[in-house]
Amino acid sequence: MLLTQEILGPYDCQVQPSRQPDPLIGVVLDGRYQVDAPIASGGMSTVYRGLDTRLDRPVALKVMDSRYSGDQQFLTRFQREARAAAGLKSPGLVAVYDQGFDGRHPFLVMELVEGGTLRELLRERGPMPPHAVAAVLAPMLDGLAVAHHAGLVHRDIKPENVLISDTGEVKITDFGLVRAVAEAKITSTSVILGTAAYLSPEQVSTGDADPRSDVYSVGILAYELLTGATPFTGDNPLSVAYQRLDQDVPPPSSAIAGVPKQFDDLVACATARGVDDRYHDAGDMAAELAAIVTDLGLPEFRVPAPQHSAEHTTAAAQRGRGERTTVATGRAPAPKPAPQHTLQFTMDPAMDPALLESPPTANQFAGIDLDDFAWARQRSRRAVLFWVIAILTLTALIAAGAWMLGTNLDGLL
């Protein structure tokens, strides 16, 4: 019988206050990486906010559980996958800086993304309109396309593994960890690796995965972004995983009004049960998404970071400790940075107003009424019409003046 095992994403669950002090806090791993504060923790790893003391830059430290320290096969695979992930360069991927082993804990050193996870954003905002969904998926697919071109497969695409920075960047993290854990001696070969709600049919049935498996997971994610829920539900992860073996993913428009047919088709192709019926890889799906954006005239959109994220909570606590230390030492506190606006919206005057209708379960996204977007579009259209008329009138007057001047030029001379 197959069991299920979920791989913890970087910020899957916020660390709760504990009476027992974390023995790693304050420790300098490998003589270089200082562990400052935990961000999230799970059964296999804990993610900490840290500092690279050599370069004096903040980093994210993913520290694996100590039970992996005695598994040489895992350590070898962990090192190999970290090296491969570090070679990937894309704005849509979290950068991997280093990996190490302090004798008890294998750890990964990554880019610290100041912001939060897509899961946290969904919890705060709910379903997204099509232009916001496209803004999330495009950088994700671009990052995955780079990985697929390099021969790497993620295997665990889910909202917890998608980070959103305070400046609107969307990045995928945790490349290679699923494969490393899959080959660990402490992991049974009968375990389904990944997260049940997003697994492809072949991952459930055989455990195999290729770029089309990641495409399937992105399709499930797209469905969730549009509707606010995943397409398959059940009493336990096992039943959820097996439903996709004999059931197609329904069109998002069947769950929520206002979803364009192009997005229904995008999800249908990405989540086809037969691997050969899907997009060949993330690059293929990205090209189709770009065509949809052009076809529908979707406006540009900057994805906002979740306000109440685990990373923000940890950063605030860290700043608080720093300010208390400053007061105790008598030094003046450093000036606080100016607040960052996390939303920019540019409306295309030709956009179909139907695309801006708010879904039944959410009248806002990013704290702005979707009706306001339509009103802004109407005002923009009137302004454009006014200027077009003014320019045409001015052009006509100039042309008439020039014609009269040319006609009477001989008389004037």
N, C-alpha and C positions, 0 to 999 in steps of 0.2 A: 504494500500500500504506500502511496506517495504521501509525503508530508509537505507542509509549506514552511518556508523560511523567508522572512522579510529582511532585506539588507537595510540597515539604518542609513538614511541620508544624512547630509551634513547637519541640518538643523531640524531633525524629525520631531523632537519633543524638547520643549524648554526645560532646562534644569531647574528643579524645585529646590528651595532652600533646605539644607540638611544640617542637623546638629553635629554630624560627623564631618570634620574638616577633610577636604580632598587632599590626599598625600602628595599629589602632583603639583598643587598650587605653589608657585615660587621656585619650582625645580627648573634647572637649565638642562634641557635635553641635548646630548651630544656636545656639551660645552658651548652651545651657541643659541639654542631656542628656549627662551624663558616662557614658562607656562603662567599665564596671568589669571584667567577666569574661565569657567566652563560656560559654553553656549548651549549645548544640547548633549543628551546622553541616551544610550540604548544598550541593548544586550551585547553588541559586538564592539562598540567604540564610543568614545566621547570626543566631541569637538571643543577645543579651547580657543579663546582669544590669546594670542601670544606675541612675542617680540623676537625678531631676529637681532640679537645683540651685536652681531658683527656689522650688519648694514643699517641698524637702527630703524627698521621698518616693521609695522604691524603685520602679523601673519595669522592664518588659521592653522591650528595643529590638530590633525585627526589622529588620535591615539587609540590603537587597537587594544582590545582586552588582553590581559596578560596570558590567557590560556593559549594564545597563538604563538607565544614566545618559544615554546618547545617544539613547534612543528616546522622543521627545516624546509619541507616542501612548500608550505605557505610562505615562509620568509623569502624563498627563492622566487616564487611567483609574484609576491608582493613587490619585490625589488624590480622585477622585470616589467610588471604592469606600470609601476610608477615611472620608470624610465621611458616607457612608450608614451604615457600620458604627458610627460614633461616635454616631449618632442612635438606636441600638437600646439599650433599657434593659430588662434582665432579669437576675435572679440566675443564670440558666443560660447567660449569654454573658460572655465576657471583655470588659471595657470597653476601648474604644479612646479614648485621650486626645488624640493628636495625630499628625500626619504631617509629614514634611519632606524636604529634599534638601540635602545638604551640598556639592554640586558634583560628587561622584563616586558617592555612594551614596544612593538613596532609602531612607527608613527610616520605620518605624511605631512609635509609642509606645503601649504597652499596659499594662494592669493586670498587675502581677507576682503570679502565683499561686504562693504558697509551697507546694510539694507535688511533683506529678509528673503523668505522663500515664497515661491508661487503658491504653495499651500496656505501660507499665512495670508497672502493677498486675497485668495478665494474666500477664506473665512471672513475676512473683513468686508469685502465688496460684493461677493456673490457672482452670478453669471456675467459674462462680458459681452458687449456688442461686437459685431463682426470686425470693425476696424481695430479694436483693442486686441481681439484674438489674433489677428494677423500680425500685430506689432509684437506679440509674445512669440508666435511660432516662427517668424522669419529669422531672427538671430539664433534661435534654437536649431533650426534646420541647417543654417549656414555652418554652425559649429559641428553638428553631427556629420555634415557632408565632408568636412575636413578630416574627421576621424574615420569615416567610411573609406575615403580615398586612401588613407594610410593603412587600411586593413583592420581597423579596430571597431568593435561593436560594444555598445554601452551595456545592454542587457537589463537595465533597470531604470528606464525613463519614467518619471513620475513627478508630481508637483514639488515634492520634498527635495528633489535633486535639481531643481531649477531655481537659481538665485536671481534676485532683482536688486540692483544697487540703488542708492539714493539719487544717483544721476540718471536713472532710467535704463541702465544696461541689463540685458537678460543673458544669463550664463548657465551652462550645464556643468555639473560637477560629478565626482565619484566615478570617473572612468576606470575600469579595470578591477575594482574591488569585488564585484560579483564573481568574476572569473577566478580571482585569487582565493576567495573563500570556497568556491566550488571544488577546488583541488586540495583544500586542506584536509589532513587526515582526520580531524575532529568532526568534519562534516560528512554525513552519510551520503552515499551516491544516490539514494532514493529521494533526496530532498529536491523540491522544486525551488530554484533560486530566483529571486525577484519578488515583486509585489503583485499579489494575486489580481488586483483590479486592472493591471496594465499589461499583463503577460500576453504574448502571442500564442496562438494555438499550438505551434510547434514546440515552444518552450514548455508548455504543459504536457504535451504528449510524449516528447522524446528528449527534452532538455536542450535541443539544438537551437542555435541562434546565429543569424547573419544580419546584414544591414536592413533587410526587409522586416526583421523582428523589431528593430528599433522603430521602423516606419509604422508598424502596427501600434506600438505603444504611443507614438506621437498622435496617431489617429484617435485613440481612446482619450488622450489628454485634450485634443481639440474638441471632442464631444463634451467633455467635462467643462471646458472653458465656456462653451456656448450655452450649456444647459444648467450648470451648477451641480451635476451629479454624473457618476460613471454609469455606463449602460447596463452593467450586470450587477445584480445584488444577490445575496444569499445569507444563510444562517452562519456560514463559516467560510474562511478563505478558500478551502478546497472546493466547495460547491461553486463559488464565484469563478474560480479558475477553469473548471470543467465546462461551464456553460458555453464558453466561446468555441468549443469543439464542434457543436452542432447548431449554434445560433449566430445569425448575422447581427452586427451592430445596427440598431435602428437609426434612421435619419434624425439628426438633432432637431429638425423642424417638427417632428412628431411629438417632441417633449416640450418645446417652447416656441411661441409664435415669433415670426419675424426673421427667422434664419434664412438667408438666401439659398436657392437651390445649388449654387456653386459650392457652398460649404457642405451641403449634404453629399454632393458628389465627391468632394475632397475626402471626407471622412469615410465614405463607402469604399473608395479605392484603397485608402491607407489601411483599412481594417478588413479587407477581403480575407476570407479564411484560407484560401489557396495562396501560397507565397508568390507564385508566378503571376497572380492577378493584381498584386500590389505595385506601388511605385518601386522602381528598382533599388533606390537608395534615397537618402535624405536630400541629395542634390536634385534628384528627379522631382521629389515632392515640393522642394523649395521653388523650382521653376514653375510648377503648376500654381502654387500659392501666389507667386508674383503676377502671373497672368490673371488670376482672379481679382487681385487688388486693382490691377489696371482696368479690367472689364467692369468692375463695380464702381470705380472711381473712389475707392476708400481713402479717407484722409490720413495724413501722417499722425502718429500718436506716440507719446512717450509714456511708457508703462510706469505707474507710480510704485514705489516701494511700500510694503505694508508698514503702517505706523507703529503697531504694537508687536514687533517681531522679537524673537529671542535674542538676536544680535543687538538690536537697539537697547533692550533691557540690560544686557551684559555691558555694553559700552557705557550706558548711563551710570551703572553701578561702579564701573571702573573709573569714570571721571569723578564720581563722588568720593571714592577712596583717595584719588589724587588730590582733590581739593582739600580734603581733611588733612592730608599729609602736608600740603602747602601752608595751611593755617598753623599747623603745629611747628613748622620750621621757620615761620615768619616771612616767607617769600611771597611776593605778589603773585596772585593767580594769573595764568595765561588767559588772554582774551578769548571769549567764546566765538566760534565761527558764526557767520551770518546764516540764518535759516535758508535751506535750499528748497526752491519750489520744485515739486515733483510731477507737475503736469503741464504739458504744452499741447495745444490742440490747434490744428490748421484745418479749416473746413473748406472742402471743394464746393463751390457754388452749384456745380452740376450734379451733386450727389443726390441720389434718390432719397426723399424724406422717409420712406418706409424703412430704410436701413437704420434710422435713428430712433425708431419707436422703442420705448423701453419694454423689456420683457415683463411678463406678468409678475414675476417674483422679485424684480429689482428695477426701481425707477431711477437709480443713480449708478454711476461708476466713477471712481476717483473723487467722490464727494460732489459731483456736478450733475444736476438734473439733465437727463438726456433731451427733454423738451427745450432746454436752453440752447442746445446745439442747433436744433431746427430753427429756433428764433434767430440765432446768430446768422444762420445761413440765409434767411429771408432778408435780414438787414444788409448782409453782404451783397446779396443779389440786387437790392434796390440801389446801393451805393455804386455798384459796377454799372448798372443801367444809366444812372445819372451822368457818370463820367463819360460813358460811350456817347450819349446824346450831346454832351457839351463839346466833346472833341470833334464829332461829326459836324456840328453847327459851326464851330470855329474854322474847320477845314473848308466848309462851303463858302464862308465869308471871304476867306483868303483867296480861294479859287476865283470867286466872282470879281474881287478887286483886281486880281492879276489880269483877268480877261478884259475888264473895262480899260485898264491901263494900257494893255497891248493894243486894243482897238483904237484908242484915241492918241496913240503915241505920236503919229505923224502930225496931228493937229497941235499937240503940245510943243513939238519941236518947231 
